[in-house]
Amino acid sequence: MEEPIVLRLAFSVGFGGLLFGYDTGVISGAPLYIRDDFESVDKKTVLQVLGEEDEDKE
């Protein structure tokens, strides 16, 4: 009697994971196409700059 609930839950979780993965891929690929339009995309973040400084010390 509880199998339909489990199947429905499994389907919902699987579909949610699929949508999350698709969304992550789309958002990760967006900077490749908007670099020309927004200068801030090409700028490095504070963490990237600090990481490069740490590599120079080694």
C-alpha contacts under 8 A as a table, 3 or more apart, distances in Angstrom:
res1	aa1	res2	aa2	distance
1	M	4	P	7.01
2	E	5	I	5.36
2	E	6	V	6.45
3	E	6	V	5.05
3	E	7	L	6.06
4	P	7	L	5.04
4	P	8	R	5.92
5	I	8	R	5.08
5	I	9	L	6.05
6	V	9	L	5.06
6	V	10	A	6.03
7	L	10	A	5.03
7	L	11	F	6.05
8	R	11	F	5.15
8	R	12	S	6.12
9	L	12	S	5.08
9	L	13	V	6.13
10	A	13	V	5.19
10	A	14	G	6.03
11	F	14	G	5.11
11	F	15	F	6.00
12	S	15	F	5.21
12	S	16	G	6.02
13	V	16	G	5.05
13	V	17	G	6.15
14	G	17	G	5.12
14	G	18	L	6.22
15	F	18	L	5.00
15	F	19	L	6.24
16	G	19	L	5.16
16	G	20	F	6.09
17	G	20	F	4.99
17	G	21	G	6.12
18	L	21	G	5.23
18	L	22	Y	6.21
19	L	22	Y	5.08
19	L	23	D	6.03
20	F	23	D	5.14
20	F	24	T	6.12
21	G	24	T	5.11
21	G	25	G	6.27
22	Y	25	G	5.19
22	Y	26	V	6.27
23	D	26	V	5.12
23	D	27	I	6.14
24	T	27	I	5.24
24	T	28	S	6.02
25	G	28	S	5.13
25	G	29	G	6.16
26	V	29	G	5.26
26	V	30	A	6.24
27	I	30	A	5.22
27	I	31	P	7.80
28	S	31	P	6.86
29	G	32	L	5.73
29	G	33	Y	7.48
30	A	33	Y	5.57
30	A	34	I	6.44
31	P	34	I	5.10
31	P	35	R	5.78
31	P	41	V	6.69
32	L	35	R	5.95
33	Y	36	D	7.26
34	I	37	D	5.26
34	I	38	F	6.27
34	I	41	V	7.64
35	R	38	F	5.53
35	R	39	E	6.68
35	R	41	V	5.65
35	R	42	D	6.38
36	D	39	E	7.09
38	F	41	V	5.89
38	F	42	D	7.84
39	E	42	D	5.72
39	E	43	K	6.95
40	S	43	K	5.18
41	V	44	K	7.93
44	K	48	Q	6.05
44	K	49	V	6.66
45	T	48	Q	5.29
45	T	49	V	6.45
46	V	49	V	5.19
46	V	50	L	6.15
47	L	50	L	5.08
47	L	51	G	6.01
48	Q	51	G	5.07
48	Q	52	E	6.32
49	V	52	E	5.23
49	V	53	E	6.38
50	L	53	E	5.08
50	L	54	D	6.30
51	G	54	D	5.13
51	G	55	E	6.37
52	E	55	E	5.10
52	E	56	D	6.32
53	E	56	D	5.14
53	E	57	K	6.52
54	D	57	K	5.28
54	D	58	E	6.82
55	E	58	E	5.47
